[in-house]
């Protein structure tokens, strides 16, 4: 499942969490999380929002595009960032 939540630092994902479910950071605030009871408890603990794959892709691509726009100001970059497909 995909979860949108900002990493709050130490204790955000604990060793105990990692021993109970797989979790991968896909972008700054989107996580790919194994769906089980322990991960559901983690989502609640960190105040995350479960999102669909399509929403996750759209969010990541919007963030990447906004970063590209900021980075390209005054640099005349022509190649836009690649579209992420999960």
Secondary structure, 3 states (H helix, E strand, C coil): CEEECCCCCCCCCCHHHHHHCCEEECCCCEEEECCCHHHHHHHHHCCCEEECHHHHHHHHHHHHHHHHHHHHCCCCCCCCCCCCCC
